[in-house]
Amino acid sequence: HGYKHQGEDGAPMMAMPFDPVMSQQDVPCIAHAATCRSDGGYQCDYTQGLYGLGHMTQDKWYELKPGSPAVCAHGNREFSFMATKRADQKKLVIMLSAGGVCWDARTCGDPQARQVAIDALGDQVPNPGTGTSMELAPSVPRALRYSPLSNSGRAAFEQGLLKRTSGNFFGTWSAVVVPDCTGDLHTGNSSYTYDEGKTSCITAHHKGSVNTGESMKWVLENFKDPTHILLVGSAQPSSKATGGHGVIFWASYLSEKYPNAIVRTVTDSSMGINGPMVKSMLHDDPWGTKGARIPDWDTYPVDETDPERLLRVAPNGGYLMPDPADWNVADDSLTDAYRLMAKVMPKLGFADVSSTEDEVQKSWFAVTGGSDHDCCLDGCGCSTAQPHGVRGGRLDWTKTRKVAVLQRQLRVDNNYRSWIHEGADHFMLLHDSLYTSTTLQSFLSAFAQATITLENKLNVLTKRTETQVTTTLPASQSCAGCLDGVLGLGVGAEQCLMTWGQGENFYTVAAMFKTDWMALWSLNGGDAPDVAQVGMQYRFAHEYYIRPGETMESIADRFGTDVETLVHLNKNLITSLHNPRRVSTGDTICLVPSFHGTMDQMGLPICPSDRQTFGEPTTGGAAAMPAVSAAPSY
C-alpha cells in the first residue's frame, strides 16, 4: 500500500481510499516502523516497531517494516524485509533479492517497460471502494510481503535454500530476505530525476543502500556473534529480474562487523556480465552509488592512514562502495570488484552459480550492447563458419561469459569459485531441486563452511615477509565443455594466440592487428607467410608482463600505440582489459608494437623494420599470394 492515510499509530487507515496507484512522489512519503505476522489473520503491529528475536516464534516468518527513510523507488510504497528465527541462530542466510535495475525514465517509470521491482508488476492490491487495483508503482512483491499467511508461519518463497527440511543443509539456519524495490543492486543513495522538463519526467528514489542498511542494522542488533554467514543474491525461480550480484558489495561490511564469522557470498544467476553500453547508461551514477553509506556511517572516522584508499570498500569512512577511483559501477567489471575486495579483505569468499544459457542474463547483455553470437572461434557461441572478419567475439555472449568466469578463477584464485550448469535455468537456489541435487548442495555446503587462513612468512630469497594464503574452498565445477575454447589457459600456456579461420593468412589478418605481415610472420616462423592451416593457432602479439610502476599509458607510449588500441586488441581474450586503469603488476597483456613509434629502454626511437605502410599489404603482395586450400568447417 501507499501510506498517505495513517492513524496516530502510523498504521494505514484501510477504510479510506488510497491515492491513485501511480502517484509517484518527488519527496518520499513518511512511513512508520512495524512488524507483521500471521496470528489469526495477517496483522501488523505499529506500536512496538521492529520485533527482536525474543518476540519471534521459532520457524515462523515475519515481515519487518523499518519505516522512513526506507522507501521504494517512486516514494509512495513502504519497504519491508522478511526474517525467521530457526534452531541455529549462530548460522545465518541473508538473501538480498534481485529486483531488476533501471537507468532512465522509461525503465524506471513507464509501467509498460519498467525494469525496477519487476516481480511486483501485475500484483493486485486492495483499494477500498473499488475492490482491487493493479499495482503500477515499484513495491515489495506481494509474493514476499504477504506470503507468511499460513498458521504454520511458512512462507510461499520458503523453497530450496530456505526450506525447512532434513534434506536441506541450510534448513536449520536462521534467515533474512531483503527485497529490492529501488532498481539499483542494493547500492543506491540518490533521488534522481530522469527526463527533467519533459512529460516523461520521473524522480526515482534509488535508496537501495538505505533499505538494505536498515535491514542490516536489525541483523546486527539481533545476531550478536554468528559463526557463519551465507550472503546470497537470488530470487524465486519464476522471477525475470536481474541484479543478484549487488550482494557482493555488502560482504566486506558484514565481515568487518563480524570478524570471527566465516562470511561467504554466492550470486545466483547474476554474473554481472555487461555489454559495452552500460558505461553510457550509468555514466552519471544516477543511483548515487558513490555516496552510498553503511549503517551508522557517521560513527566511523575518515581513514587518513590509507594512501591507496583500499579500505574505503570496508566501513572506514562510512562508505559502502569502493572509492570511485578504484572501482565504479559504470567503468569497471565485476571481476575487478572481486579482485579489489579480495585484496582488501582476503578472508572473503565469493562464488557464482549460473547456467550457461540463462535468457534473463543474456537479455541484459543484449540490452547493454552485447550479442547472442559474434564469432565462431576460440570459445565463441556459434557452431558454423562465419564470414571472414568476424573475429575475437568482442560482443559474443558465450565467449564473454567464459572469459569473465575464467579471469575470476585466475585473478582471484584464493577467494573465488564457480558452479556452472548447462541449460537455461534462472535462479536455482530457491528451487527445491537444490536439496535433491547432491552436486550443487555439496558445493554450497562446503563453500559456506570453508576457511581461508593467512600466514606471514619470510621469503629466504627476497628477505621479505610475504603473506601466504591457505584455503579449503571447494574446487570450481563446470559442465563438460562449458568453459572450453578460450585460448591461453594452463600453466605456462601462451596467452596471445588466435586460430586461423578459413581464407586467412598473415597478409589478410595483419591490418586487423594494426601491424604488417612481416611482424606477424617473425613471431611465428615456419612456412612462408602466405601459407596458413585452418584450425591451427598462431601468435598475433607479444606477451607483455606489467612491471611495478607501469600504466597502460606508459606502455602505450613506449611501444608507439595508444591505450584504446591495446584495450581493443585484448578484448574478450584471457588477457581482457575491461578498464585499462585496473592493470596490476604481474598481469599479462597482448601487445603489438608500432615499430615507427617504439622506444628502447633509454627512451630512444628504434628504426622501422621495413618500408611497408603499417596495417596495409605491400603493393602486389596480396596478388602474388597463392590461394589457400579449403578446410573443414569450424
C-alpha positions in Angstrom: 0.0 0.0 0.0 0.9 3.6 -0.1 0.9 5.3 3.3 -0.7 8.7 2.7 -3.6 8.0 5.1 -2.4 6.9 8.6 -3.8 6.8 12.0 -2.0 8.1 15.1 -0.1 4.9 15.5 1.2 5.0 11.9 -1.0 2.2 10.7 -2.7 2.6 7.3 -6.4 3.6 7.6 -7.9 0.8 5.5 -11.3 2.4 5.3 -10.1 5.4 3.4 -9.4 5.2 -0.3 -5.8 5.4 -1.5 -4.4 7.9 -3.8 -4.0 6.8 -7.4 -1.9 3.7 -7.6 0.7 5.5 -9.8 1.0 8.7 -7.6 4.8 9.0 -7.7 6.2 11.2 -5.0 9.2 13.6 -5.7 9.6 13.7 -1.9 9.1 10.2 -0.3 6.1 9.8 1.9 6.6 9.2 5.6 6.4 5.6 6.9 6.4 4.2 10.5 8.1 1.0 11.7 6.0 -2.1 12.2 6.1 -5.9 12.4 3.6 -8.0 10.5 2.9 -11.7 11.2 0.3 -14.4 10.9 -1.8 -14.5 14.0 -5.4 -15.3 13.4 -5.0 -13.5 10.1 -2.3 -11.2 8.8 -1.7 -8.4 11.3 0.8 -5.5 11.6 1.9 -4.1 14.9 2.8 -0.4 14.6 3.0 0.1 18.3 6.2 -1.8 19.0 8.1 -1.2 15.8 10.5 -4.0 14.7 10.4 -7.1 16.8 13.6 -8.6 18.0 14.3 -12.3 18.1 13.0 -12.6 21.6 9.5 -11.6 20.4 9.5 -14.1 17.5 8.2 -17.7 17.4 10.8 -20.1 16.1 10.3 -21.2 12.5 7.7 -18.5 11.6 8.4 -15.8 9.1 7.8 -12.1 10.0 7.5 -9.1 7.7 9.6 -6.2 9.2 8.9 -2.6 8.1 11.7 -0.3 9.2 9.8 2.9 8.2 11.4 6.1 6.9 13.9 6.7 5.4 13.5 3.3 3.8 11.3 3.6 0.7 10.6 2.1 -2.7 11.6 3.7 -6.0 8.5 6.0 -6.6 8.4 7.3 -3.0 4.9 6.0 -2.4 5.4 2.4 -1.2 6.8 1.0 2.0 9.9 -1.1 2.1 9.9 -4.2 4.2 12.1 -7.3 4.7 11.4 -10.8 6.0 13.1 -12.8 8.8 12.7 -16.1 10.5 14.4 -17.4 13.7 15.3 -21.1 13.4 17.0 -23.7 15.6 20.5 -22.5 14.7 20.9 -18.8 15.4 24.7 -18.9 15.1 24.4 -19.6 11.4 22.6 -17.1 9.1 21.5 -16.9 5.5 21.0 -13.4 4.3 19.4 -13.2 0.8 19.5 -9.9 -1.0 16.8 -10.4 -3.6 17.2 -9.5 -7.2 14.6 -7.0 -8.3 15.8 -5.7 -11.7 17.6 -2.5 -12.5 16.5 0.8 -14.1 18.5 3.6 -15.7 16.2 6.0 -17.5 12.7 7.4 -17.4 11.3 4.5 -19.4 12.8 1.7 -17.3 12.2 3.5 -14.0 8.7 4.9 -14.6 6.8 3.5 -17.7 4.6 0.7 -16.3 4.8 -1.0 -19.8 8.6 -1.1 -19.7 9.5 -0.8 -16.1 12.5 -2.9 -15.0 12.6 -1.8 -11.3 10.7 -4.2 -8.9 9.9 -6.2 -11.9 8.3 -9.1 -9.9 5.7 -6.7 -8.5 4.3 -5.9 -11.9 0.8 -7.1 -12.2 0.3 -7.5 -8.4 -3.3 -6.9 -7.3 -3.6 -4.6 -4.3 -6.6 -3.9 -2.1 -8.2 -0.5 -2.8 -11.3 0.2 -0.5 -14.2 1.2 -2.6 -13.1 -0.4 -5.8 -12.0 -3.8 -4.6 -8.6 -4.3 -6.0 -6.3 -2.4 -8.4 -3.3 -3.4 -10.4 -0.1 -2.2 -8.7 1.8 0.1 -11.1 4.3 1.6 -8.7 7.6 -0.2 -7.7 6.9 -2.1 -4.4 8.0 -5.2 -2.5 6.4 -8.1 -4.4 3.3 -9.5 -2.8 4.8 -12.9 -3.2 7.2 -11.8 -0.5 5.2 -9.3 1.6 2.1 -11.3 2.2 3.5 -14.8 2.0 3.7 -15.7 5.7 -0.1 -16.1 5.8 -0.5 -19.7 6.9 -0.9 -20.6 10.6 2.3 -22.5 10.4 4.2 -19.3 9.6 5.6 -20.9 6.5 6.3 -18.6 3.5 5.4 -19.2 -0.1 9.1 -18.4 -1.0 10.4 -20.9 1.5 11.8 -23.2 -1.1 15.3 -24.6 -2.0 18.0 -23.0 0.2 15.4 -21.5 2.6 13.2 -24.6 3.0 12.9 -26.2 6.4 13.6 -29.9 5.6 16.0 -32.5 6.7 17.3 -32.8 3.2 18.5 -29.2 3.1 21.9 -28.5 4.7 20.8 -24.9 5.4 17.3 -25.8 6.7 18.1 -25.0 10.3 19.9 -21.8 9.6 18.1 -18.6 10.6 17.3 -16.4 7.5 16.7 -12.8 6.4 15.3 -11.9 3.0 15.8 -8.3 1.8 13.8 -7.3 -1.4 15.0 -4.8 -3.9 12.3 -2.2 -5.0 14.7 0.5 -6.0 16.4 -0.8 -9.1 20.0 -0.2 -8.0 21.5 -3.5 -6.9 21.0 -2.6 -3.2 23.7 0.0 -3.6 22.0 3.3 -4.4 21.6 6.5 -2.3 20.1 9.1 -4.6 16.8 10.6 -5.6 17.4 11.1 -9.3 15.2 13.0 -11.8 15.1 11.4 -15.3 13.9 13.5 -18.3 13.6 16.7 -16.3 11.4 19.2 -18.0 9.7 16.6 -20.2 6.3 15.0 -19.9 8.1 11.7 -19.2 9.9 13.2 -16.2 10.1 11.0 -13.1 12.1 11.1 -9.9 13.3 7.6 -8.9 14.4 7.1 -5.3 17.4 4.8 -5.7 17.7 4.1 -2.0 18.8 0.5 -2.1 21.7 1.0 0.3 19.4 2.8 2.7 16.8 0.0 2.6 19.4 -2.8 2.9 21.2 -0.8 5.5 18.1 -0.7 7.7 17.8 -4.5 7.3 21.5 -4.9 8.3 21.0 -2.8 11.4 18.3 -5.2 12.5 20.6 -8.2 11.8 23.4 -6.6 13.9 21.1 -5.9 16.8 19.7 -9.5 16.8 22.5 -11.8 15.8 25.4 -10.9 18.1 28.1 -13.5 17.4 27.3 -15.7 14.4 29.9 -18.3 13.3 28.7 -18.5 9.7 27.0 -16.0 7.3 26.0 -17.0 3.8 25.2 -13.9 1.7 23.1 -14.9 -1.3 21.9 -12.8 -4.3 18.9 -14.7 -5.7 15.1 -14.6 -6.2 12.3 -17.0 -6.8 12.7 -19.3 -9.8 9.7 -17.6 -11.6 11.4 -14.2 -11.4 12.6 -12.4 -14.5 14.7 -10.0 -12.6 18.4 -9.5 -12.8 20.7 -7.8 -10.2 21.5 -10.5 -7.7 25.2 -9.6 -7.8 24.7 -6.5 -5.8 25.0 -8.7 -2.8 28.8 -8.8 -3.1 29.1 -5.1 -2.0 27.8 -5.9 1.5 30.3 -8.7 2.1 33.1 -6.6 3.4 30.7 -4.6 5.7 29.4 -7.8 7.4 32.9 -9.3 7.6 34.2 -6.2 9.4 31.2 -6.2 11.8 31.6 -10.0 12.4 35.3 -10.5 12.4 35.1 -14.0 13.9 32.4 -15.3 11.4 33.0 -17.1 8.2 31.4 -14.8 5.6 30.7 -16.3 2.2 28.9 -14.8 -0.8 27.0 -16.5 -3.6 25.5 -14.8 -6.6 22.8 -17.0 -8.3 22.1 -16.5 -12.0 23.6 -13.0 -12.0 27.2 -13.0 -13.1 27.2 -9.2 -13.7 28.2 -9.5 -17.4 27.6 -6.3 -19.2 27.7 -5.1 -22.8 29.6 -2.0 -23.8 26.7 0.4 -23.5 26.5 0.1 -19.7 29.2 2.7 -19.5 27.0 5.4 -21.0 23.8 4.1 -19.3 25.3 4.6 -15.8 28.0 7.3 -16.6 26.3 9.9 -14.4 25.9 7.5 -11.5 22.1 8.1 -11.3 21.9 5.5 -8.5 24.2 7.6 -6.3 26.5 4.6 -5.5 29.4 6.9 -4.8 27.5 8.3 -1.9 26.1 5.0 -0.6 26.6 4.9 3.2 26.7 2.0 5.6 24.5 1.9 8.7 25.8 4.3 11.4 28.2 5.8 8.9 28.6 8.9 10.9 30.3 7.0 13.8 33.2 6.0 11.5 36.2 8.3 11.4 37.7 9.2 8.0 40.7 6.9 7.4 43.7 9.2 7.0 46.3 6.4 7.0 45.4 4.5 3.8 47.2 6.1 0.9 45.9 3.6 -1.6 42.3 4.2 -0.4 41.7 0.5 -0.4 39.8 0.4 2.9 37.0 2.6 1.6 35.4 -0.6 0.4 35.2 -1.6 4.1 33.4 0.6 6.6 36.3 3.0 7.0 35.0 6.5 6.2 31.4 5.2 6.4 31.0 4.3 2.7 29.6 1.1 1.2 31.3 1.2 -2.2 34.9 1.4 -3.2 36.5 4.7 -3.9 35.3 5.7 -7.4 39.0 6.0 -8.4 39.4 2.3 -7.6 36.1 0.9 -8.9 32.8 2.3 -10.1 29.6 0.9 -11.5 29.9 2.5 -14.9 33.5 1.8 -15.9 34.5 -1.4 -14.2 33.8 -5.1 -14.3 32.5 -7.3 -11.5 35.8 -9.2 -11.9 37.7 -6.1 -10.9 35.4 -5.7 -7.9 36.1 -9.3 -6.7 39.8 -8.6 -7.2 39.7 -5.4 -5.1 37.6 -6.8 -2.3 39.8 -9.9 -2.0 42.8 -7.6 -1.8 41.2 -5.6 0.9 39.7 -8.4 2.9 41.5 -11.6 1.9 39.3 -13.9 4.0 36.2 -13.2 2.0 34.9 -15.9 -0.4 32.8 -15.4 -3.5 31.0 -17.8 -5.8 29.0 -17.7 -9.0 26.2 -20.2 -9.6 24.8 -20.0 -13.1 23.5 -21.8 -16.1 25.1 -21.2 -19.5 22.1 -20.0 -21.5 20.1 -18.1 -18.9 17.8 -16.0 -21.0 17.5 -13.2 -18.4 21.2 -12.7 -18.2 21.5 -12.9 -22.0 18.7 -10.4 -22.4 20.6 -7.9 -20.1 23.8 -8.5 -22.0 21.9 -7.6 -25.2 20.2 -4.5 -23.7 23.7 -3.2 -22.8 25.0 -3.7 -26.3 26.1 -7.4 -26.4 25.0 -10.0 -28.9 24.0 -13.7 -28.8 26.6 -14.7 -31.4 29.5 -12.6 -32.6 32.1 -15.2 -33.7 32.8 -18.9 -34.1 36.4 -19.5 -33.0 38.3 -19.6 -29.7 35.4 -20.1 -27.3 32.6 -18.3 -29.2 29.0 -19.2 -29.3 28.2 -20.3 -32.9 28.9 -23.7 -34.4 29.2 -22.8 -38.1 31.7 -20.8 -40.1 31.2 -17.0 -40.3 32.4 -14.6 -43.0 36.0 -13.5 -42.8 36.4 -10.5 -40.5 34.1 -11.7 -37.7 36.8 -12.2 -35.1 37.6 -12.1 -31.4 34.0 -12.3 -30.1 34.1 -8.9 -28.5 30.3 -8.9 -28.3 29.7 -12.7 -28.1 27.6 -13.8 -25.1 29.2 -17.2 -24.8 32.8 -16.0 -25.1 32.2 -13.1 -22.7 30.7 -15.4 -20.1 33.6 -17.8 -20.4 36.3 -15.1 -20.2 34.6 -13.5 -17.2 34.5 -16.7 -15.2 38.0 -17.9 -16.2 39.5 -14.5 -15.4 37.9 -14.6 -11.9 39.3 -18.0 -11.4 42.8 -16.9 -12.4 42.9 -13.4 -10.8 41.0 -14.1 -7.6 42.1 -17.7 -7.2 42.2 -17.8 -3.4 38.8 -16.3 -3.0 36.6 -17.1 -6.0 34.8 -20.3 -7.1 32.1 -21.0 -9.7 29.5 -23.7 -10.3 28.4 -23.6 -14.0 25.5 -25.7 -15.2 24.4 -26.4 -18.8 20.9 -25.1 -19.6 18.8 -22.1 -19.2 17.8 -22.1 -15.5 17.3 -18.8 -13.8 17.6 -18.6 -10.0 18.4 -22.1 -8.9 19.0 -21.6 -5.2 15.3 -21.2 -4.3 14.2 -24.2 -6.3 13.5 -27.5 -4.5 15.9 -29.3 -6.8 18.7 -27.6 -4.8 18.5 -30.2 -2.0 17.8 -33.1 -4.3 20.9 -32.1 -6.4 23.8 -33.5 -4.3 26.3 -31.8 -6.6 25.1 -28.3 -6.1 24.2 -28.7 -2.4 27.5 -30.3 -1.7 29.3 -27.5 -3.4 27.4 -24.8 -1.4 27.7 -26.5 2.0 31.4 -27.0 1.5 31.8 -23.4 0.3 29.8 -22.0 3.2 32.0 -23.8 5.8 35.4 -23.4 4.1 38.2 -21.5 5.7 40.7 -19.0 4.3 43.8 -18.6 6.5 46.6 -16.1 6.2 50.2 -16.6 7.5 53.1 -14.2 7.3 56.4 -16.0 6.3 59.9 -14.8 5.5 60.9 -15.4 1.9 64.5 -16.5 2.2 65.3 -15.3 -1.3 63.9 -11.8 -1.2 64.4 -11.4 2.6 60.9 -10.0 2.7 57.9 -11.1 4.7 55.1 -12.4 2.5 51.5 -13.4 3.2 50.7 -17.0 2.3 47.1 -17.9 1.8 45.7 -21.4 2.6 42.1 -22.2 1.6 39.7 -25.1 1.9 37.2 -23.6 -0.6 35.9 -26.4 -2.8 37.1 -26.6 -6.4 35.1 -24.8 -9.1 32.7 -27.1 -11.0 31.6 -26.7 -14.6 29.6 -28.8 -17.1 31.6 -30.5 -19.8 32.8 -28.1 -22.4 31.0 -25.1 -20.8 34.3 -23.1 -20.4 36.2 -24.6 -23.3 37.7 -22.9 -26.3 39.3 -19.8 -24.7 43.0 -19.8 -25.6 45.8 -19.1 -23.2 44.8 -21.3 -20.2 47.0 -23.6 -18.2 50.4 -23.2 -16.5 52.9 -21.8 -19.0 50.4 -21.5 -21.8 50.9 -18.8 -24.3 48.2 -16.2 -24.0 48.4 -14.2 -27.2 47.1 -16.8 -29.6 44.3 -17.0 -32.2 43.1 -19.7 -34.5 43.4 -19.5 -38.3 40.0 -19.1 -40.0 39.1 -20.0 -43.5 40.7 -17.8 -46.1 43.2 -16.2 -43.6 46.9 -15.8 -43.6 49.5 -13.3 -42.4 48.7 -10.9 -45.2 44.9 -10.9 -44.6 44.9 -10.6 -40.8 47.8 -8.0 -40.4 45.5 -5.0 -40.7 43.2 -6.3 -38.0 46.1 -6.1 -35.5 47.4 -2.8 -37.0 50.7 -4.3 -37.9 52.3 -5.9 -41.0 52.7 -9.4 -42.3 56.4 -9.5 -41.6 56.0 -8.7 -37.9 53.4 -11.5 -37.6 55.5 -13.9 -39.6 58.5 -13.1 -37.4 56.5 -14.0 -34.3 55.6 -17.4 -35.7 58.3 -18.5 -38.1 57.7 -21.7 -40.0 56.4 -21.8 -43.6 56.1 -18.9 -46.0 53.8 -16.1 -44.8 51.2 -16.8 -47.4 50.6 -20.4 -46.1 48.2 -21.0 -43.2 46.4 -24.0 -41.9 42.8 -23.5 -41.0 42.2 -24.6 -37.4 45.8 -24.2 -36.3 46.9 -21.5 -33.8 49.2 -18.5 -34.4 50.8 -15.7 -32.3 49.3 -12.4 -33.1 51.1 -10.3 -30.5 53.9 -10.2 -27.9 53.1 -11.2 -24.3 54.0 -8.3 -22.0 54.2 -8.6 -18.3 53.2 -5.5 -16.3 56.1 -4.3 -14.2 55.9 -2.2 -11.0 55.0 1.4 -11.6 53.8 0.8 -15.2 50.5 2.0 -16.5 48.7 1.3 -19.8 49.5 4.9 -20.8 53.3 4.5 -20.2 53.3 1.1 -22.0 51.4 2.5 -25.0 53.7 5.5 -25.2 56.8 3.3 -25.2 55.6 1.0 -28.0 54.1 3.6 -30.3 50.5 2.7 -29.8 47.6 4.0 -27.7 45.5 2.7 -24.8 42.3 2.3 -26.9 44.1 0.1 -29.3 45.5 -2.1 -26.5 42.1 -2.5 -24.9 40.6 -3.4 -28.3 43.4 -5.9 -29.0 42.9 -7.7 -25.7 39.1 -7.5 -25.6 37.5 -10.9 -24.7 40.8 -12.7 -24.6 42.1 -14.2 -21.4 44.1 -11.0 -21.1 41.0 -8.9 -21.5 41.1 -5.3 -20.1 37.7 -4.0 -19.1 39.2 -0.9 -17.6 42.8 -0.1 -18.5 43.3 1.6 -15.2 42.9 -1.7 -13.3 46.0 -3.5 -14.5 48.2 -4.8 -11.7 51.9 -5.7 -11.5 52.3 -9.2 -12.9 49.3 -9.1 -15.3 49.9 -10.1 -18.8 48.6 -8.2 -21.8 49.0 -8.8 -25.6 51.0 -6.1 -27.3 51.6 -5.3 -30.9 54.2 -2.5 -31.1 54.3 0.1 -33.9 58.0 -0.1 -34.8 57.9 3.5 -36.2 57.0 4.8 -32.7 58.6 2.3 -30.4 61.2 3.5 -27.9 64.0 1.4 -26.3 64.6 1.3 -22.5 66.6 4.5 -22.8 63.7 6.3 -24.4 65.3 6.5 -27.8 63.4 5.6 -31.0 64.2 2.4 -32.8 64.4 2.0 -36.6 61.4 0.6 -38.5 61.8 -2.9 -39.7 60.9 -2.1 -43.3 59.3 0.5 -45.6 55.8 -1.1 -45.5 52.8 1.1 -44.6 51.6 -0.5 -41.4 48.2 -2.0 -41.5 48.2 -2.4 -45.3 49.7 -5.1 -47.5 52.6 -4.1 -49.7 51.8 -3.4 -53.4 51.3 -6.6 -55.3 51.8 -8.7 -52.2 48.2 -9.9 -51.9 48.0 -10.6 -55.7 51.1 -12.8 -55.5 49.7 -14.8 -52.7 48.6 -18.3 -53.8 45.1 -19.4 -52.9 44.6 -21.1 -49.5 43.1 -24.6 -49.8 39.7 -25.2 -48.3 39.4 -26.8 -44.9 36.7 -28.4 -42.9 34.1 -26.1 -41.3 34.8 -25.0 -37.7 
